[in-house]
Amino acid sequence: MKVTLFNSILGTAAATVCLLGVTAPQANAGQLHNGWNYAIDSFNDGVQNGNTVGAGSTYEMYGMAVKEDTQSNSIFVAINANLPITGARSGGAADGHIGWGDLIFNFSGQNAQTASASGNLFGIRFTEDSDSGVSSVGVYDNVTLKNVTSTNSGFNNLTHHRNTVNNLGGSASMGDLAYNDSYFAGQITGTHKVLNSIKTGNLLGGINLINDFTGLGLDFGNFSAMGSHTFGFSFDKSLMPVGEFVAHLFAECANDGVALLGEFAVASVPGDGDVSVPEPSSMLGLLALGLTFAGSRSRKKGQAIAVEG
């Protein structure tokens, strides 16, 4: 079965996120559907101009999904949001533009800040219209992170975002994690603390942008996630490790974001009885790495990402 990372060690926590927007029905969040693993975010926590959340906000983020396809040896990522992949013009940003931060994959069992300090992250710059510290679109390892909200008229920290959302009548969350989950330690309070962009990294390989997911089984509508834009990309699965991960993504202003819990498995090879998909060992592997994340609600996420072929 698929393991709930960072959420299920010590019981229940607040279900509100500072940077991300999770307002989808909790029963639907983090489920497997048509071979895709979905993290459904709040539908009313993407803040615009300090006075708007929800469908009317350019920065509303509805969800993210990941699919592992062993037939093509590819990982697929899809994002559903009101913010297009090219971002949006904003007079509040230093360059007049607010775009997407980079997608971060964390296999380390450490919180994001600790893993960043040791360069123990993977990251994907998926658009050239961003303030990423790496020059090329693609997949990176040895990633460290930086904050770019200071030049994008953004939030100082996740609590700042959560409080603003609450004042506007919304409900902030972080997809599969709460905004104050200890995975985000160091980003919950303070000034310009949200780690939403790659600072440094080593390029491993490219990505293939996807605008049309026809035939791939993607269905955000199953979760009533109906953002204005659905876009994504694929990359060779050999560029990522095998195992459990947290993936997180923010807008450059941290007006919204999402975190997804998942696992990339070793794929069965047709005709080879010696290679199989391992059974996850619940939380034991993560605990062995010293995970002590507490404070997120315990929630079963369903089965492991389907292996096709």
Backbone torsions as a table, in degrees:
resi	resn	phi	psi	omega
1	MET	NA	156.7	178.3
2	LYS	-74.3	142.5	-174.4
3	VAL	-98.6	138.4	173.6
4	THR	-83.3	113.4	-178.7
5	LEU	-87.0	147.9	169.0
6	PHE	58.9	-2.3	-174.7
7	ASN	-110.7	-19.9	-161.3
8	SER	-121.0	26.2	-177.7
9	ILE	-85.7	-49.8	-171.6
10	LEU	-127.1	41.8	169.6
11	GLY	94.0	-141.9	-164.9
12	THR	-108.8	146.6	178.5
13	ALA	-139.3	177.7	177.2
14	ALA	-62.4	142.6	-175.4
15	ALA	-108.3	49.8	179.1
16	THR	-129.3	140.1	-178.0
17	VAL	-117.2	145.3	-177.3
18	CYS	-82.8	-46.3	-174.3
19	LEU	-92.6	-24.0	-170.3
20	LEU	-112.3	168.2	-179.0
21	GLY	-116.1	105.1	178.8
22	VAL	-121.9	98.6	179.1
23	THR	-128.3	18.2	176.9
24	ALA	-79.9	160.3	178.6
25	PRO	-55.1	129.6	-177.0
26	GLN	-62.8	-29.0	179.7
27	ALA	-63.6	-24.9	-177.6
28	ASN	-94.1	-16.6	-173.7
29	ALA	-69.3	141.7	174.0
30	GLY	69.2	35.2	-177.6
31	GLN	-111.8	158.4	176.0
32	LEU	-90.9	133.6	179.4
33	HIS	-150.4	123.6	-179.6
34	ASN	53.9	35.3	177.4
35	GLY	83.9	-1.9	178.4
36	TRP	-102.3	141.9	174.1
37	ASN	-99.1	116.2	-173.7
38	TYR	-104.8	138.2	163.6
39	ALA	-114.0	112.8	-177.3
40	ILE	-99.5	124.7	-175.0
41	ASP	-92.3	169.6	174.2
42	SER	-60.4	143.9	-179.8
43	PHE	-93.7	5.4	180.0
44	ASN	-144.6	52.7	176.0
45	ASP	-140.0	14.4	173.8
46	GLY	-90.9	107.5	-171.1
47	VAL	-86.4	137.1	173.5
48	GLN	-131.2	129.3	176.7
49	ASN	57.9	18.7	177.7
50	GLY	71.7	5.6	-176.1
51	ASN	-138.3	4.0	-176.9
52	THR	-137.6	134.5	169.6
53	VAL	-133.0	159.6	175.6
54	GLY	95.8	-154.0	-172.7
55	ALA	-59.8	-27.6	-179.3
56	GLY	-80.9	-3.4	-178.3
57	SER	-95.8	131.0	175.8
58	THR	-60.5	-26.4	-172.2
59	TYR	-98.2	9.8	178.5
60	GLU	-69.6	128.7	-179.6
61	MET	-114.9	128.8	-173.5
62	TYR	-101.0	-31.6	179.6
63	GLY	174.3	170.2	177.8
64	MET	-139.0	148.7	-179.6
65	ALA	-140.5	147.8	-179.3
66	VAL	-131.5	139.3	178.6
67	LYS	-133.9	132.9	175.5
68	GLU	-102.8	119.7	-177.2
69	ASP	-117.5	107.7	-177.3
70	THR	-78.8	-17.6	177.8
71	GLN	-69.1	-39.2	179.0
72	SER	-100.1	-0.6	-177.3
73	ASN	56.2	42.1	-174.2
74	SER	-127.5	153.0	167.2
75	ILE	-107.7	130.0	177.1
76	PHE	-109.2	138.7	176.4
77	VAL	-126.9	134.4	177.7
78	ALA	-130.6	143.1	-179.0
79	ILE	-128.7	133.5	177.8
80	ASN	-119.4	119.9	-173.7
81	ALA	-161.3	169.1	172.5
82	ASN	-83.8	-20.0	179.4
83	LEU	-84.8	120.7	179.9
84	PRO	-70.5	166.9	-178.6
85	ILE	-61.5	-25.5	179.8
86	THR	-83.6	-4.2	-179.9
87	GLY	80.7	-161.0	-176.2
88	ALA	-145.7	151.9	175.8
89	ARG	-72.2	142.8	178.6
90	SER	-152.3	125.1	177.4
91	GLY	-68.9	-16.7	-179.8
92	GLY	-81.4	-14.3	-178.9
93	ALA	-88.5	149.3	-177.5
94	ALA	-59.6	-35.9	-179.6
95	ASP	-103.0	10.5	179.2
96	GLY	73.9	15.8	-174.9
97	HIS	-146.7	135.5	172.5
98	ILE	-120.3	122.5	-178.6
99	GLY	-121.3	-156.1	179.7
100	TRP	-90.6	143.4	166.1
101	GLY	-73.4	-170.9	-179.7
102	ASP	-95.2	150.2	176.8
103	LEU	-82.0	124.9	-175.1
104	ILE	-111.5	131.5	173.8
105	PHE	-110.7	127.4	-177.9
106	ASN	-121.6	106.7	178.3
107	PHE	-100.0	2.8	-165.4
108	SER	-78.4	-22.7	-171.7
109	GLY	80.8	6.1	177.1
110	GLN	-105.7	162.1	173.1
111	ASN	-69.0	165.7	-171.9
112	ALA	-62.6	-40.1	-178.1
113	GLN	-65.3	-44.3	-180.0
114	THR	-66.0	-43.9	179.8
115	ALA	-64.6	-35.6	178.1
116	SER	-65.9	-41.9	-177.5
117	ALA	-60.4	-29.6	-179.4
118	SER	-101.1	6.8	-179.2
119	GLY	63.2	35.6	-172.8
120	ASN	-105.7	41.0	-178.2
121	LEU	-129.7	161.3	168.7
122	PHE	-112.7	148.1	-179.4
123	GLY	-145.9	156.3	179.5
124	ILE	-130.3	117.5	167.2
125	ARG	-87.9	115.9	-173.2
126	PHE	-111.7	1.7	176.2
127	THR	-146.2	143.6	177.2
128	GLU	-78.0	-14.8	-179.2
129	ASP	-87.9	61.5	-177.4
130	SER	-149.2	169.6	179.7
131	ASP	-98.8	26.0	-179.4
132	SER	-57.9	149.3	177.8
133	GLY	-82.8	-6.0	176.1
134	VAL	-104.9	149.6	-167.4
135	SER	-86.5	-24.8	-172.5
136	SER	-114.3	147.0	169.8
137	VAL	-67.8	134.0	179.6
138	GLY	157.7	-172.0	-178.0
139	VAL	-100.3	134.5	-175.9
140	TYR	-127.4	149.9	168.4
141	ASP	-119.9	-178.7	-175.5
142	ASN	51.2	42.1	-172.6
143	VAL	-84.1	134.9	164.8
144	THR	-113.4	158.9	-172.3
145	LEU	-117.6	160.8	176.1
146	LYS	-140.5	168.0	176.2
147	ASN	-103.0	132.5	177.4
148	VAL	-121.5	13.3	178.6
149	THR	-69.4	-26.1	-175.9
150	SER	-64.4	-28.3	179.1
151	THR	-103.1	5.8	-178.6
152	ASN	-125.6	27.2	176.3
153	SER	51.5	43.0	-172.2
154	GLY	-104.5	-175.2	-177.9
155	PHE	-79.8	148.2	178.8
156	ASN	-69.3	-39.3	-174.0
157	ASN	-161.0	177.9	-175.3
158	LEU	-70.6	-32.9	177.7
159	THR	-68.9	-38.3	175.6
160	HIS	-56.1	-46.7	178.5
161	HIS	-64.6	-47.2	-178.8
162	ARG	-58.2	-45.7	-178.2
163	ASN	-62.7	-39.3	178.3
164	THR	-65.3	-43.6	178.5
165	VAL	-60.8	-45.2	179.1
166	ASN	-59.9	-42.3	-179.2
167	ASN	-64.5	-25.3	179.5
168	LEU	-92.7	4.4	177.8
169	GLY	84.7	12.1	179.0
170	GLY	-94.5	-172.8	-179.6
171	SER	-139.0	108.7	-174.6
172	ALA	-87.6	142.8	174.7
173	SER	-156.8	-175.8	-173.1
174	MET	-133.3	45.8	-179.2
175	GLY	67.4	-112.2	-178.2
176	ASP	-83.4	-4.3	179.3
177	LEU	-126.9	156.7	171.8
178	ALA	-79.3	155.7	-177.0
179	TYR	-60.9	-29.4	-177.0
180	ASN	-103.7	19.2	174.6
181	ASP	-59.3	144.1	-177.2
182	SER	-68.4	-7.7	169.4
183	TYR	-59.2	-29.8	-179.7
184	PHE	-97.0	23.0	178.0
185	ALA	-51.5	135.7	-178.5
186	GLY	88.8	-10.0	-179.2
187	GLN	-114.6	-3.4	-173.8
188	ILE	-82.4	-31.1	176.2
189	THR	-133.8	171.5	178.0
190	GLY	102.7	179.8	-176.6
191	THR	-104.3	123.6	179.5
192	HIS	51.1	58.6	-174.3
193	LYS	-105.6	-11.1	-176.4
194	VAL	-70.8	123.9	-178.7
195	LEU	-91.6	93.6	-170.6
196	ASN	-120.4	9.0	-177.6
197	SER	-149.7	150.0	176.5
198	ILE	-70.3	133.5	172.8
199	LYS	-93.8	-52.9	177.6
200	THR	-140.9	157.4	177.6
201	GLY	179.9	166.5	178.3
202	ASN	-108.5	124.8	-177.9
203	LEU	-68.2	127.6	178.3
204	LEU	-101.9	-36.0	-176.1
205	GLY	178.9	175.0	-175.9
206	GLY	-91.3	178.4	175.7
207	ILE	-129.1	161.1	176.1
208	ASN	-114.1	114.6	-179.8
209	LEU	-69.4	144.4	-178.3
210	ILE	-129.8	124.7	173.9
211	ASN	-109.8	-21.5	-178.3
212	ASP	-121.7	112.2	-177.6
213	PHE	-97.5	15.5	179.0
214	THR	-55.7	131.2	178.4
215	GLY	87.8	-5.8	-178.9
216	LEU	-100.2	-2.1	175.2
217	GLY	80.9	8.3	-179.6
218	LEU	-70.5	135.6	-175.7
219	ASP	-151.9	74.5	175.5
220	PHE	-63.4	-27.3	179.7
221	GLY	-60.4	-25.2	177.8
222	ASN	-60.5	-24.1	-179.6
223	PHE	-110.0	15.5	-179.1
224	SER	59.9	25.0	176.6
225	ALA	-89.1	103.9	-170.2
226	MET	-125.2	52.1	176.1
227	GLY	-66.0	163.6	-176.4
228	SER	-67.8	-24.2	-174.2
229	HIS	-132.7	136.4	170.1
230	THR	-125.1	121.7	-179.0
231	PHE	-146.9	170.6	179.8
232	GLY	178.0	-158.8	-174.8
233	PHE	-165.7	167.9	174.2
234	SER	-131.0	161.0	176.2
235	PHE	-154.6	162.3	-178.8
236	ASP	-66.3	126.9	-175.4
237	LYS	-66.1	-16.5	177.8
238	SER	-69.3	-12.6	179.7
239	LEU	-80.7	-9.5	179.9
240	MET	-118.4	152.3	176.0
241	PRO	-70.1	168.9	170.0
242	VAL	-91.5	141.5	175.1
243	GLY	132.2	-174.4	-176.9
244	GLU	-79.8	148.2	-177.7
245	PHE	-149.7	162.7	163.2
246	VAL	-114.6	129.6	173.5
247	ALA	-112.1	132.1	178.1
248	HIS	-135.0	151.2	-174.5
249	LEU	-148.2	132.7	176.7
250	PHE	-126.9	155.5	163.6
251	ALA	-70.0	159.1	-177.3
252	GLU	-63.0	-24.6	178.2
253	CYS	-89.9	-6.2	-175.1
254	ALA	59.4	28.2	175.9
255	ASN	-75.0	-13.2	175.0
256	ASP	-169.5	167.4	-179.6
257	GLY	-178.7	-179.3	-179.2
258	VAL	-156.2	148.3	174.5
259	ALA	-123.8	139.6	-178.1
260	LEU	-126.6	133.6	175.6
261	LEU	-98.9	131.2	-176.7
262	GLY	-155.5	-172.3	179.8
263	GLU	-154.5	133.9	169.5
264	PHE	-102.5	123.9	-173.6
265	ALA	-101.8	160.4	171.4
266	VAL	-75.2	124.7	-173.7
267	ALA	-83.0	144.1	172.1
268	SER	-67.8	141.6	177.5
269	VAL	-104.8	119.7	-177.9
270	PRO	-53.7	127.7	177.0
271	GLY	86.6	-2.7	-179.8
272	ASP	-115.7	104.2	-176.5
273	GLY	-75.4	-7.1	-176.8
274	ASP	-90.1	-10.9	-177.0
275	VAL	-115.7	127.1	-176.4
276	SER	-145.5	170.3	177.8
277	VAL	-85.0	120.1	-178.9
278	PRO	-70.4	151.0	175.8
279	GLU	-84.2	124.9	178.1
280	PRO	-57.2	149.1	-175.8
281	SER	-104.7	52.1	-176.2
282	SER	41.9	-128.9	-175.7
283	MET	-92.8	1.8	-170.0
284	LEU	-62.3	-42.1	-179.3
285	GLY	-63.0	-39.3	179.7
286	LEU	-70.8	-40.0	179.2
287	LEU	-63.4	-34.0	178.4
288	ALA	-63.6	-25.2	178.3
289	LEU	-86.2	1.6	176.3
290	GLY	93.2	17.7	179.3
291	LEU	-66.4	127.7	174.3
292	THR	-132.2	30.4	-178.1
293	PHE	-66.7	125.7	179.3
294	ALA	-129.3	165.2	172.7
295	GLY	99.8	-5.7	174.3
296	SER	-97.4	152.4	-178.2
297	ARG	-68.5	143.1	177.0
298	SER	-77.8	124.6	-176.8
299	ARG	-150.3	125.3	178.4
300	LYS	-73.5	132.8	-174.2
301	LYS	-101.6	2.9	-179.5
302	GLY	94.9	-163.6	-174.3
303	GLN	-87.4	167.0	-179.2
304	ALA	-61.9	158.8	178.9
305	ILE	-54.2	131.1	-175.9
306	ALA	-62.7	138.3	174.7
307	VAL	-102.9	121.6	-175.9
308	GLU	-99.9	155.4	176.0
309	GLY	121.8	NA	NA
